[in-house]
Amino acid sequence: MPIHNSIKELYEVVSNNSMYKDTKYLFLSHPEHIQHNIEKNNFIGDCDNHSLYWCSSLVNSKLAKKSWLCIYHMKRDNIIMGHSVCVYQDFSDRYFYFDYRYPKKIKNIEDWIYKSSKTFGAEPICGLMFQIGLFNNSKFPKLKGILKVLPKRNEE
């Protein structure tokens, strides 16, 4: 995988050279496979592949202090849907989330689930954040930890 020099460069590589494609399968492609598809101007997959590529590239390029592959479920019109985004912490301890568009700043680490589901006009049900690291300083991503995120409920 290439080293990206900035968030803007990483965003341009993903947005200019690849597009969404529903994989119809529940699997993640390895980031190097995604990179191969980017180089060939092929589709790179759906939300989970985009998110994993972002998380791995941010860590590999040392553009983020931490990154999380975030997977969640939401409900709209009695239909339950799933989605995935990338959340990262920069070196100034600010949080951002990436959801196909240029990364957006969020105040708190758990805010991504509300911001992302709002773009679908949906309410979040539950979500998980998997911290992504590099395995033995290689380019192979590994899960470093899991943080469960539940939407805040109004207690009455």
VENMO-V192159 format. One record per run of one state. SS is the DSSP state (H for helix, E for strand, L for the rest). FROM is the first residue (numbers start at 1). TO is the last residue. If there is no record, write none. Layout:
ss,from,to
SS,FROM,TO
SS,FROM,TO
//
This chain:
ss,from,to
L,1,6
H,7,17
L,18,19
E,20,20
L,21,30
H,31,39
L,40,44
E,45,45
L,46,46
H,47,60
L,61,65
E,66,76
L,77,78
E,79,89
L,90,94
E,95,98
L,99,103
E,104,106
L,107,108
H,109,119
L,120,122
E,123,134
H,135,137
L,138,140
E,141,150
L,151,156
//
